[in-house]
């Protein structure tokens, strides 16, 4: 069971998804209908993949039609193609077709590193440091090799790859088909990128270095006390968190670079991970097999768990289930209940890889989303009677052209996307879906998108 020491209240962060009328534990709101959700198990030693219900972790009547080879890691899922990518123990890339339950033939061999972009594009780096991207399963080879083996890979919205290579110096390389590479020298340290890859951050001990991939020579240093050890962007990209060797986690506004809060922790943090919806911060203590949970609605530490910190888990599903590897098992805890009760357990499951999916065999990826309403159809009291209609915010950027292009791409996918210009005192152009008449309708849609979002009401 999680421990729950009580700490003093800290500065409220005022997240866009917060509401004073929420009745659920820790300010969670519930969608009007539960979104589709499942948990995919991929055997590390090879074998058939299997699917589990969330949060009770009972098995679905679904398994892959053929065994997968032994795996080194899971890369991720491209749900618009209903494909899951993994790297085998023999450095090959394999894919599992969720719709047919069939493993696909090997896509690439001799792969050193691989990553998925925010649009589901697969990027691979082979032994010769050549980069290949797969667009709708079609390989496109980049003409330029990386200067050294990459330590980090980040896909971007604009079909570009960001790679941090280690060597005498750390080098940031931006590769894009048909364009010359952009390069910049970076300090050593933990690195993170926004979900869309439009900003990079490096925790460089006495400072956090911010790098715009489109202007790699224009680095910005933000001085930080307490020895920065890890950095992480919020899923929406408009905040970032800095873990320090001395002191708590610092919270910064990405645009103004002003400090918003400091999150007290029981000790120093070694690594950070956010849930896909920006509701929870998962903290790995330095030198400990445990996890600290932070409620980002209040910027408060709310509990500790004994758990392994692996490449796949811990994580949080779209139904607010915290998934952990505990004592050789995989365990689901319910974050909508203030006592975080255990809801499910898979015995001896920790040796395998686990991937939450906004997908089930019953609905596939084509589950119906609540429709947005035209602005003219929403009266002044729309939005739960709390100050106007509700939007799903997917991105915030100071570049209007970049935001307009993202909105256009979302519109092509049949989504009601638009760009909201900055209001008084705001810093960015918001890419949103909507409007929706209630928070419940907006959140029901957001949790089925398979991408990070925040709820936003312009009048609040």
MIGU-387641 format. One line per 8 residues: their letters; for each residue x negated, y, z of C-alpha. Coordinates in steps of 0.05 Angstrom, whole numbers, padded with zeros to 5 digits. Each point is the difference from the previous one (the first is absolute). Layout:
BEGIN
A> X:Y:Z | ...
This chain:
BEGIN
XXXXXXXX> 00000:00000:00000 | -00024:00071:-00013 | -00025:00043:00056 | 00034:00067:00008 | -00039:00050:00043 | 00033:00067:00004 | -00040:00061:-00023 | 00014:00074:00005
XXXXXXXX> 00041:00030:-00057 | -00040:00031:-00056 | 00014:00053:-00052 | 00058:-00021:-00045 | -00019:-00009:-00073 | 00068:00017:-00028 | 00000:-00052:-00055 | 00048:00013:-00056
XXXXXXXX> 00036:-00066:00015 | 00015:00019:00072 | 00071:00014:00025 | 00027:00022:00067 | 00063:-00041:-00012 | -00035:-00067:-00010 | 00026:-00053:00048 | -00051:-00055:-00011
XXXXXXXX> -00061:-00014:00043 | -00058:00048:-00013 | 00043:00042:-00047 | 00008:-00053:-00053 | 00060:00006:-00046 | 00031:-00060:-00034 | 00019:-00007:-00073 | 00073:-00012:-00013
XXXXXXXX> -00018:-00068:-00030 | -00065:-00038:00014 | -00048:00005:-00058 | -00026:-00064:-00034 | -00061:-00026:00036 | -00042:-00062:00003 | -00069:-00023:00021 | -00044:-00039:-00048
XXXXXXXX> -00049:-00051:00028 | -00061:-00017:-00044 | -00042:-00058:00026 | -00072:00020:00008 | -00025:-00071:-00013 | 00045:-00008:-00061 | 00069:-00028:-00008 | 00072:00021:-00013
XXXXXXXX> 00021:00071:00018 | 00062:00005:00044 | 00049:00055:00017 | 00028:00019:00069 | 00058:00041:00025 | -00014:00064:00040 | 00001:00009:00059 | 00017:-00071:00024
XXXXXXXX> -00055:-00031:-00044 | 00045:-00058:-00020 | -00020:-00030:-00068 | 00038:00015:-00064 | 00016:-00057:-00046 | -00055:00026:-00047 | -00071:-00022:-00015 | -00047:00005:-00058
XXXXXXXX> 00010:-00053:-00053 | -00074:-00018:00000 | -00056:00008:00051 | -00045:00060:00001 | -00076:-00008:00006 | -00038:00017:00063 | 00004:00075:00011 | -00049:00053:00024
XXXXXXXX> 00052:00055:00007 | 00067:00027:-00023 | -00004:00063:-00043 | 00073:00020:00001 | 00067:-00001:-00037 | 00024:00036:-00063 | 00074:-00008:00014 | 00023:00033:-00065
XXXXXXXX> -00033:-00059:-00035 | 00017:-00048:00057 | -00073:-00021:00005 | -00046:-00012:00059 | -00075:00003:-00012 | -00054:-00037:00040 | -00075:-00013:-00005 | -00021:-00072:00005
XXXXXXXX> -00059:-00029:00038 | -00034:-00007:-00068 | 00006:00075:-00014 | 00057:-00008:-00050 | 00064:00041:-00004 | 00065:-00039:00001 | 00072:00024:-00002 | 00064:-00030:00028
XXXXXXXX> 00065:00014:-00037 | 00053:00010:00053 | 00058:-00007:-00048 | -00021:-00068:-00028 | -00041:-00021:00062 | -00056:-00021:-00048 | -00074:00017:00008 | -00027:00033:-00063
XXXXXXXX> -00065:-00019:-00034 | -00064:00032:00025 | -00002:00074:-00022 | -00074:00014:00013 | -00063:-00037:00023 | -00062:00023:00037 | 00038:00056:00035 | -00036:00036:00057
XXXXXXXX> 00054:00049:00020 | 00073:00014:-00018 | 00054:00050:00018 | 00071:00019:-00019 | 00020:00070:-00020 | 00064:00033:00026 | 00036:-00019:-00064 | -00020:-00073:00004
XXXXXXXX> -00060:00005:-00047 | -00053:-00052:00016 | -00073:00022:-00001 | -00058:-00050:00002 | -00076:00008:00005 | -00042:-00059:-00026 | -00071:-00022:00014 | -00027:00048:-00053
XXXXXXXX> 00036:00058:00035 | 00047:00007:-00060 | 00070:00024:00017 | 00063:-00029:-00032 | 00071:00024:00011 | 00062:-00041:-00015 | 00059:00040:-00027 | 00060:-00045:-00005
XXXXXXXX> -00047:-00060:00002 | -00041:00027:-00058 | -00075:00010:00016 | -00033:00066:-00016 | -00076:00003:00009 | -00029:00066:00023 | -00061:00021:-00041 | -00041:00022:00061
XXXXXXXX> -00027:-00045:00054 | -00003:00018:00073 | -00069:00023:00025 | -00001:-00052:00057 | 00045:-00051:00033 | 00062:00035:00027 | 00015:00003:00074 | 00069:00029:-00011
XXXXXXXX> 00049:00002:-00059 | 00061:00044:-00005 | 00049:00000:-00059 | 00034:00066:-00017 | 00065:00023:-00030 | -00035:00024:-00063 | -00028:-00068:-00022 | -00068:00016:00029
XXXXXXXX> -00043:-00039:00048 | -00039:00031:00058 | -00060:-00041:00023 | -00048:00014:00057 | -00065:-00037:-00014 | -00055:-00011:00051 | -00074:00007:-00013 | -00054:00052:00018
XXXXXXXX> 00060:00047:00004 | 00075:-00012:-00002 | 00028:00019:-00068 | 00073:00016:-00017 | 00016:-00019:-00072 | 00065:00017:-00035 | 00012:-00044:-00061 | 00055:00012:-00050
XXXXXXXX> 00010:-00034:-00068 | -00026:00044:-00057 | -00033:00052:00046 | -00069:00012:00027 | -00008:-00022:00073 | -00001:00051:00056 | -00051:-00010:00055 | -00016:00031:00067
XXXXXXXX> -00046:-00017:00058 | 00035:-00016:00066 | -00025:-00010:00071 | 00006:-00069:00031 | 00061:-00016:00041 | 00069:-00031:-00002 | 00040:00026:-00060 | 00074:00005:-00016
XXXXXXXX> 00042:00026:-00058 | 00072:00025:-00005 | 00050:-00049:-00027 | -00002:00035:-00068 | -00075:00008:00001 | 00000:00076:-00007 | -00045:00012:00061 | -00056:-00040:00034
XXXXXXXX> -00026:00007:00071 | -00063:-00026:00034 | -00012:-00004:00075 | -00072:00026:00004 | -00012:00002:00075 | -00002:00075:00013 | 00048:00017:-00057 | 00054:-00027:-00046
XXXXXXXX> -00018:00011:-00073 | 00059:00012:-00048 | -00011:-00013:-00074 | 00047:00017:-00058 | -00012:-00054:-00053 | 00014:00050:-00055 | -00053:00047:00028 | -00050:-00049:00031
XXXXXXXX> -00055:00053:00009 | 00045:00043:00044 | -00005:-00036:00066 | 00030:00031:00063 | -00028:-00015:00069 | 00048:00004:00060 | -00040:00002:00065 | 00023:-00053:00050
XXXXXXXX> -00024:-00011:00072 | -00005:-00067:00034 | -00034:-00038:-00057 | 00050:-00017:-00055 | 00001:-00075:-00014 | 00061:-00012:-00044 | 00049:00041:-00041 | 00069:-00016:-00028
XXXXXXXX> 00052:00039:-00040 | 00074:-00004:00016 | 00040:-00037:-00054 | 00028:00066:-00026 | -00070:00028:-00004 | 00012:00066:00036 | -00033:-00020:00066 | -00063:-00037:00018
XXXXXXXX> -00024:-00033:00064 | -00071:-00003:00027 | -00023:-00052:00050 | -00059:00019:00044 | -00051:-00035:00042 | 00016:00050:00056 | 00071:00025:00010 | 00066:-00017:-00032
XXXXXXXX> 00024:00001:-00072 | 00005:00068:-00032 | 00058:00019:-00046 | -00012:00051:-00056 | 00043:00034:-00052 | -00029:-00021:-00067 | 00014:00067:-00034 | -00017:00052:00054
XXXXXXXX> -00052:-00047:00033 | 00026:00025:00067 | 00002:-00048:00060 | 00072:-00019:00017 | -00010:-00045:00060 | -00046:-00046:00038 | 00024:-00070:00017 | -00025:-00027:00067
XXXXXXXX> -00022:-00073:00000 | -00025:-00048:00054 | -00069:00001:-00032 | -00039:00012:-00065 | 00032:-00021:-00066 | -00040:-00040:-00051 | 00049:-00003:-00058 | 00068:00028:-00021
XXXXXXXX> 00058:-00028:-00040 | 00069:00031:-00014 | 00064:-00036:-00014 | 00025:00012:-00072 | 00052:00050:00022 | -00042:00045:00045 | 00040:-00018:00063 | -00055:-00036:00039
XXXXXXXX> -00075:00005:00007 | -00038:-00065:00014 | -00066:00009:00036 | -00055:-00051:00007 | -00040:00012:00065 | -00076:-00002:-00006 | -00027:-00069:00017 | 00067:-00031:00020
XXXXXXXX> 00048:-00052:-00029 | 00061:00043:00011 | 00045:00053:-00030 | 00026:00066:00025 | 00067:00025:-00026 | 00013:00075:-00009 | 00069:00030:-00011 | -00012:00054:-00053
XXXXXXXX> 00068:00033:00015 | -00030:00022:00066 | -00075:-00012:-00011 | -00001:-00044:00062 | -00034:-00066:00015 | 00058:-00047:00018 | -00030:-00070:00010 | -00057:-00049:-00008
XXXXXXXX> 00000:-00070:-00031 | -00051:-00056:00002 | -00010:-00014:-00074 | -00052:-00012:-00055 | -00016:00057:-00048 | -00002:-00033:-00069 | 00003:00025:-00072 | 00074:-00018:-00005
XXXXXXXX> 00027:00008:00071 | 00019:00038:00042 | 00053:00037:-00040 | 00071:00024:00005 | 00056:-00023:-00047 | 00056:00043:-00029 | 00046:-00029:00054 | -00044:00028:00056
XXXXXXXX> -00031:-00067:00019 | -00072:00002:00025 | -00037:-00061:-00027 | -00061:-00024:00038 | -00049:-00058:00002 | 00001:-00023:00072 | -00037:-00062:00026 | 00002:-00035:-00067
XXXXXXXX> 00074:00016:-00012 | 00035:00054:-00040 | 00050:00038:00044 | 00053:00052:-00016 | 00019:00054:00051 | 00062:00043:-00006 | -00018:00074:00000 | 00073:00023:00001
XXXXXXXX> 00006:-00025:00072 | -00038:00042:00052 | -00027:-00064:00033 | -00029:-00027:-00066 | 00027:-00071:00009 | -00027:-00058:-00040 | 00048:-00019:-00057 | -00038:-00054:-00037
XXXXXXXX> -00062:-00043:00000 | -00036:-00046:-00050 | -00044:-00049:00037 | -00072:-00007:-00027 | 00015:00052:-00054 | -00058:00047:00015 | -00049:-00037:-00044 | 00039:00019:-00062
XXXXXXXX> 00014:00066:-00036 | 00067:00036:00009 | 00031:00054:-00044 | 00066:00037:00016 | 00043:00010:-00061 | 00060:00044:-00015 | 00026:-00059:-00040 | 00040:-00064:00012
XXXXXXXX> 00019:-00058:-00046 | 00073:00021:00005 | -00009:00073:-00022 | -00066:00002:-00037 | -00022:00072:-00011 | 00065:00022:-00032 | 00040:00010:00063 | 00049:00058:-00006
XXXXXXXX> -00022:00066:00031 | 00049:00050:00028 | 00010:00054:-00052 | -00021:00071:00011 | 00052:00055:-00005 | -00006:00063:-00042 | -00017:00062:00041 | 00066:00032:-00020
XXXXXXXX> 00039:-00058:00031 | -00030:00013:00068 | 00033:00053:00042 | -00036:00043:00051 | 00014:-00049:00056 | -00028:-00061:-00037 | -00055:-00042:00031 | 00030:-00026:00065
XXXXXXXX> 00024:00070:00017 | -00071:00019:00018 | -00019:00052:-00051 | 00006:-00024:-00071 | -00013:-00058:-00046 | -00055:-00051:00011 | -00057:-00016:-00049 | -00051:-00055:-00004
XXXXXXXX> -00068:00033:-00004 | -00051:-00042:-00037 | -00057:00050:-00008 | -00023:00070:00017 | -00054:00035:-00041 | -00026:00070:-00013 | -00003:-00017:-00074 | 00068:00013:-00032
XXXXXXXX> -00020:-00032:-00067 | -00022:-00063:00037 | 00066:-00002:00038 | 00041:00012:-00062 | -00034:-00058:-00036 | 00013:-00046:00059 | 00074:00020:00001 | 00004:-00013:-00075
XXXXXXXX> -00028:-00070:00008 | 00049:-00015:00056 | 00057:00025:-00043 | -00021:-00048:-00055 | 00009:-00056:00050 | 00072:00022:00010 | -00011:00036:00066 | 00032:00068:00016
XXXXXXXX> -00067:00037:00008 | -00013:00075:00002 | -00052:00050:00025 | 00018:00047:00057 | -00041:00064:00000 | -00034:00020:00066 | 00044:00039:00048 | -00023:00054:00047
XXXXXXXX> -00062:-00023:00038 | -00005:-00066:-00039 | -00062:-00023:-00036 | 00021:-00049:-00053 | 00047:-00019:-00057 | 00042:-00057:00024 | 00018:-00058:-00046 | 00067:-00026:00025
XXXXXXXX> 00058:-00046:-00017 | 00071:00022:00013 | 00036:00035:00030 | 00037:-00051:00043 | 00061:00018:00042 | -00026:-00034:00064 | -00064:-00022:00032 | 00025:-00072:00000
XXXXXXXX> 00012:00001:-00076 | -00069:00031:-00013 | -00036:-00049:00046 | 00036:-00059:-00030 | -00026:00020:-00068 | -00070:00016:00026 | -00012:-00067:00032 | 00016:-00035:-00065
XXXXXXXX> -00048:00041:-00042 | -00063:-00038:00020 | -00040:00065:00008 | -00012:00048:00057 | 00052:00055:00014 | 00023:00052:00050 | 00069:00027:00011 | 00003:00075:-00013
XXXX> 00055:00051:00012 | -00018:00069:-00029 | 00039:00038:00052 | -00035:-00032:00060
